[in-house]
């Protein structure tokens, strides 16, 4: 049974079933009673057919899922749609993992969430160099402005059109620290992290201020005390002190 966390893999990709929702609430029926093995196999098959194009993958997979719905005896008016997105919580290499959401137009507003990942493979120096170059290019047409041998353009175009890349991730991640030109500034922390840093700094300053206040209070406590000539102790109210060493 394909319970949450179940993983299926093909030659170049892995897919993990994460959760199922109905009417925006977690559905135990979808997660523990439905078998998503066939759907996951369909997803992997399309990933192998379109290993670099998210848009093509979404279009073709939606059609295949419509056929799957009909073949399983569901009403023909129920349709499927697919959304593949970048998420900030995926670990590096950036762009290699994505969330894949399936939406069904039934009355329960069924939604199923998967995580897809492209397996790491050995890359040539040419592939690594091409990926590094296109990472800083906003548009594909800028490749033709580069002073490089014509024979290398095809490698750069291939790298630029690869949607499982850092370049695609930077252009499509929904994050508050994206530049106006759409490139993620990885040298600067996200605004959310900045707010946390500022907040923690404020707490530290506040704590430091409290320590200073404690010192001031201690000074105030020692101020105005009168010393005893007998036992050399200090008291605020020397009149109430009965010194044993002081002569009567």
C-alpha positions in Angstrom: 0.0 0.0 0.0 1.3 3.5 -0.9 1.2 5.1 2.5 2.8 8.6 3.0 6.6 8.2 2.5 6.3 5.4 -0.1 9.0 5.8 -2.8 9.0 4.5 -6.3 11.9 4.9 -8.7 12.9 4.6 -12.4 16.2 4.9 -14.1 16.7 8.6 -13.6 14.0 9.7 -11.2 12.4 8.9 -7.8 8.9 9.9 -6.6 7.6 10.0 -3.1 4.0 10.0 -2.0 3.6 12.8 0.6 0.0 13.4 1.4 -3.6 13.5 0.1 -6.2 16.2 0.7 -10.0 16.5 0.3 -11.6 19.9 0.8 -8.2 21.3 1.9 -8.0 18.8 4.8 -5.7 15.8 5.1 -7.6 12.7 4.0 -6.8 9.3 5.7 -8.8 7.6 2.9 -6.4 9.0 0.2 -3.4 8.3 2.3 -4.1 4.8 3.7 -6.8 3.3 1.7 -6.1 4.4 -1.9 -3.3 2.8 -3.9 -1.3 5.4 -5.9 1.1 2.9 -7.4 -0.3 3.1 -10.9 -0.4 6.9 -10.8 3.2 7.0 -9.6 4.3 4.7 -12.4 2.5 7.0 -14.9 4.4 10.0 -13.4 7.7 8.3 -13.7 7.1 7.2 -17.2 6.4 10.8 -18.2 9.5 12.0 -16.3 11.6 9.7 -18.3 10.0 10.9 -21.5 10.4 14.6 -20.7 13.4 14.7 -18.3 14.1 18.4 -18.8 10.8 20.1 -19.5 8.4 20.9 -16.6 5.7 22.5 -18.9 5.6 19.6 -21.3 5.5 17.2 -18.3 2.5 19.0 -16.8 0.6 19.0 -20.1 1.2 15.3 -21.1 0.7 14.0 -17.5 -2.6 15.7 -17.2 -3.9 14.0 -20.3 -2.6 10.6 -19.2 -4.3 11.1 -15.8 -7.6 11.9 -17.6 -7.3 8.5 -19.3 -6.5 6.9 -16.0 -9.6 8.4 -14.4 -11.8 7.0 -17.2 -10.1 3.6 -17.1 -10.9 3.3 -13.4 -14.6 3.9 -13.9 -14.8 7.5 -12.7 -17.2 9.9 -14.3 -15.9 11.5 -17.5 -16.6 15.0 -16.2 -13.8 14.7 -13.6 -10.6 16.1 -15.0 -7.0 16.2 -13.6 -4.5 19.1 -13.6 -0.9 19.1 -12.7 1.3 21.7 -11.0 5.1 21.2 -10.5 6.7 23.8 -8.2 10.1 24.7 -6.7 10.2 24.7 -2.9 12.7 26.4 -0.6 12.8 23.4 1.8 14.4 21.0 -0.6 18.2 20.4 0.0 20.9 21.0 -2.7 21.5 20.5 -5.5 19.0 23.2 -6.2 16.4 22.4 -8.9 16.9 18.6 -8.6 13.8 18.2 -6.4 10.3 19.6 -7.0 6.8 19.2 -5.6 4.2 17.7 -7.9 0.6 18.3 -7.1 -2.4 16.6 -8.7 -5.7 18.3 -8.7 -9.0 16.5 -9.5 -12.2 18.3 -10.3 -14.5 16.1 -8.1 -16.8 17.5 -5.5 -14.3 16.6 -2.7 -11.6 18.8 -4.4 -9.1 16.0 -4.2 -5.5 17.0 -4.2 -2.5 14.7 -4.0 1.1 15.8 -3.2 4.2 14.0 -4.4 7.9 14.9 -4.3 9.9 14.1 -7.4 13.7 14.0 -7.6 16.2 13.7 -10.5 18.9 11.3 -9.6 22.5 12.6 -9.6 24.6 11.4 -12.5 28.2 11.9 -13.6 28.6 15.1 -15.6 31.4 16.1 -18.0 33.4 19.3 -17.6 31.6 20.6 -20.6 28.2 20.0 -18.9 29.4 21.6 -15.7 30.8 24.6 -17.5 27.6 25.1 -19.5 25.4 25.0 -16.4 27.6 27.5 -14.7 27.4 29.9 -17.6 23.6 29.8 -18.1 23.1 30.2 -14.3 23.7 33.9 -14.7 21.6 34.4 -17.9 18.1 35.8 -17.7 17.0 34.9 -21.2 18.0 32.3 -23.7 18.7 34.8 -26.5 21.6 36.2 -24.4 23.5 33.0 -25.3 24.0 34.3 -28.8 25.7 37.4 -27.5 28.4 35.5 -25.7 31.8 35.4 -27.3 32.1 31.7 -27.5 32.7 29.2 -30.3 29.5 28.5 -32.2 30.0 24.7 -31.5 29.4 25.4 -27.8 26.0 27.2 -28.3 24.1 23.9 -28.4 25.5 22.8 -25.1 24.5 26.2 -23.5 21.0 25.9 -25.0 20.6 22.4 -23.6 21.7 23.6 -20.2 19.4 26.6 -20.3 16.4 24.5 -21.2 17.0 22.0 -18.5 14.3 22.6 -15.9 16.0 20.4 -13.3 18.7 23.0 -12.8 19.9 25.8 -10.6 19.0 28.3 -13.3 15.4 27.1 -13.4 15.1 27.0 -9.7 16.3 30.6 -9.3 13.8 31.8 -11.9 10.8 30.0 -10.5 11.2 29.8 -6.7 8.6 31.8 -4.8 10.9 33.6 -2.4 11.0 37.1 -0.8 14.7 37.5 -1.6 14.4 37.4 -5.4 15.9 40.3 -7.3 13.8 42.4 -9.7 15.4 40.6 -12.6 14.2 37.3 -11.2 17.5 35.9 -9.9 17.8 34.6 -6.4 20.5 36.3 -4.4 22.1 33.4 -2.5 24.8 35.7 -0.9 22.1 37.4 1.2 19.8 35.6 3.7 16.1 35.6 3.0 14.1 38.4 4.6 12.5 35.9 6.9 15.9 34.9 8.1 16.9 38.6 8.4 13.8 39.2 10.6 14.9 36.4 12.8 18.4 37.8 13.1 17.1 41.2 14.0 14.7 39.7 16.4 17.4 37.7 18.2 19.7 40.7 18.2 16.9 42.7 19.9 16.6 40.0 22.5 20.3 40.1 23.2 20.3 43.8 23.5 17.3 43.6 25.8 19.1 41.0 28.0 22.2 43.1 28.1 20.2 46.1 29.2 18.6 44.0 31.9 22.0 43.1 33.3 23.0 46.7 33.4 19.8 47.5 35.3 20.6 44.8 37.8 24.0 46.4 38.4 22.3 49.8 38.9 19.9 48.3 41.4 22.8 46.7 43.3 24.5 50.1 43.5 21.3 51.7 44.7 21.0 49.0 47.4 24.5 49.8 48.8 24.0 53.5 48.7 23.1 55.3 52.0 24.2 52.5 54.4 25.7 53.3 57.7 28.7 51.3 59.0 28.9 49.9 62.5 32.0 50.9 64.5 32.0 47.6 66.3 31.5 44.8 63.7 32.3 46.9 60.7 29.0 45.9 59.0 26.8 48.3 57.0 23.1 48.7 57.7 20.4 50.9 56.4 18.8 51.2 59.8 21.8 51.2 62.2 19.5 52.0 65.1 17.9 48.6 65.0 21.3 46.8 64.9 22.3 45.2 68.2 26.1 44.7 67.9 27.6 42.1 70.1 31.2 43.5 69.8 30.2 47.2 70.4 30.6 48.3 74.0 27.4 49.1 75.7 
